[in-house]
Amino acid sequence: MPSFEQDVNPPEVARRLQVSVKSACRWLLWRQGGAEALGSRGLSGGRCRLSARCLEKLPAYLEEGSAAHGWVEDQVSTAARVARLIARKCHVTYSVSDATQLMHRLGFSPQMACPAGGRARRAG
C-alpha cells in the first residue's frame, strides 16, 4: 500500500488507492496536523477593496433603496446598480460579479437589496 512516508506524492497515492486527489491531499493534511489542519482557512479570493468606512456604510445605502440613489423607475437594486453605487460613493470600481459577491457577504440579495431571508419594503 502506498503511503506519504514513502515519498509518494498525493496524485500517485490517489491513483493507487483509486480515490480523488483531493481525498489524498486531505488525508495528508490530517496526518500532518490532525483535525485542526482540516479546518476552514477563511474566505478565498482577494481582499475587499472597500475601506472599512465604505464597507460599514454600504448596508445603509442598500437599505435606502434604489430610488434614493437616482434609480426612480423601480426599487430593484441589481448588482450592476450596486457596482455603480459603490463607484459613486466609495470611488472604487467593482465588476457586477464582485458586487454580487459583496452583497451576498453583507446579507443582501442582488435583485432586491433586502436582507437575505427578509421581505422587500414597500415604498410609501
N, C-alpha and C positions, 0 to 999 in steps of 0.2 A: 504494500500500500504506500503511495507517495505521501510525503509529508514536507512541511516547510522546513523542518530541521535538516532535511537532506538537500537544502538549497534548490528546491524545485519551485519555480515561480507559480503564482496563482493561476494563470491561464492553463498551465500544464497540469496542475492538481485538478482543476475543474474538468479538463478533458479526460483525465484518467478515471476520475470518480463519477463522471457523467452528471455533473452539476453545473450551474451557471458560474461564470467568473465572479459575479457579484457575491454569490454564496461563498466561494472560496476566499474572496477578499475579506468578507465579514468574519469568517471563521478565523482567519489570520489575525484580524484586529482583536477578536475575542481572546485568542491565545496570547497575544502580546500585552493586552491591557484589561482583560476581563470585561464584565458587563458595562463598566463605565466608558470603555473605548467605543462601545456601540451607540452611545447616546447621541442626541442631535447636536450638531455643531452650529445651530442657528440658521438664520436665513441665508440663502445663497444669493448670488448676484452682486451687483455693485452697490456701493454705499448710496444712501439717499442724498441727492444733490441739494435739497432744500435746507435752508438754515433752520435752526431749532425754532426760531421765532415764526417763520413761514409755516413750518410743519405744525406748530401749535395753532396758528390762525386758520389754516385750511379747512378744518371741520366746520368752523363757524361760517366761513364763506359758502361752503356747500349747504349748510342748513338754511342760509338765507334764500337759496333757490336761484334759478337761472335769471328770472326777471330782475332781481336786484343787481345783476351784473350785466344787464343790457340785452338779454335774450327774452323779449317780451311775448313772442309768438306762442310760446308754450313753456311749461315748467320742467321740461326734460333736460337733465344735465348729462349730456352724452360725454364720453371720455374725451372727444375732440374739443368740446367746450371747456371741459375742466383743464385740458392741456393749455388752451388759450388763456384761461383764467389764471393759471399758475404763471404763465409768461407775463401777463399784465401785472399781477400783484407781487410776484416774487422775483421777476426778471431772470427766470431760469427756464430753458426750453426743455419740454418733455414731449416724447412721442405719445401717440394715442395709446399704444401698448403700455408704456411706462405709467401714464396717467391712470389707466385701468388698474394696474398692479398697486399703485399708491392708494387709489380709492378703496380697493379691497382691504389693503393693510389697515386703513383707517376705519373700516367697518361700513363703507358706503357701497351702494350699487351704482355702476356707471350709467344705468338707464334713468334712474330717478333721483339719485343722490340722496336717498333716505338711508338711515342706518339699516344695515343688513338685518332682515327679520322684522323691521319696523314697517309702519304704513306711511305712504306718501301723505304729506299735509296738503290740505285744500287751501287754495288762495282765497282770501276772503276778507 
